[in-house]
Amino acid sequence: MQIPQLRIQQQNAMIGIRTIDAKLDIEQGPAKQSIQQPQADLNITTKPGKLTIDQSKALADVGIIPTEESVEKMANEAMQTAIEGSKKRRRQGDMLMKIENGGNPLAQIAKENGQWPKHQFNIGWIPSGDAVQFDYQPAEVDIDARANKPIINAEPTKNQFHYQRGGIDVYLEQENWIDIDFDNVKFVGNNFELEI
């Protein structure tokens, strides 16, 4: 006995999807920066040192004295010499006036006037140890320094964005179909039989 059969074969449709990724590019340049450093303000004030040397005592020790004092001293010495000379001449004159009293006043006066007094010389012109006075006032330095702040100018660079959109491509990768097949199916009519 043959059983009628109905055979169905089908294939589903398949959809294909193609994806295109989006792209994002970011460009960032360096910031523009300028730095200026002004010089510091510097002011230096100097008061020079002062050295005073007083050697008047040392000069006086070796016989060098100021003019006014030297003139006065020499005048006093000349006056004293003149007085002593006057006394000597008077004494010698008195001796000559009394020549009748005997003795030999002329020889004595000649002997006194003919001999020069002996002067002794020695190194005596060395000043005393504290004869020279020193006075020193040190120099004064006043420094006024003022630093100037740097001038910084910074300008950022804007970012540049480049965007490429992505996408989706949908397509039919496989078409669908259906196949129907009959087997052992007969149609019986009036005096005939038909196989389908």
Sequence and secondary structure as in RCSB ss.txt:
>XXXX:A:sequence
MQIPQLRIQQQNAMIGIRTIDAKLDIEQGPAKQSIQQPQADLNITTKPGKLTIDQSKALADVGIIPTEESVEKMA
NEAMQTAIEGSKKRRRQGDMLMKIENGGNPLAQIAKENGQWPKHQFNIGWIPSGDAVQFDYQPAEVDIDARANKP
IINAEPTKNQFHYQRGGIDVYLEQENWIDIDFDNVKFVGNNFELEI
>XXXX:A:secstr
    EEEEEEE  EEEEEEE  EEEEE    EEEEE    EEEEEEE  EEEEE HHHHHHTT   HHHHHHHHH
HHHHHHHHHHHHHHHHHHHHHHTGGG S HHHHHHHHHH              TT SEEEEE  EEEEEEE    
EEEEE    EEEEE  EEEEEEEE  EEEEEEES EEEETTEEEE 
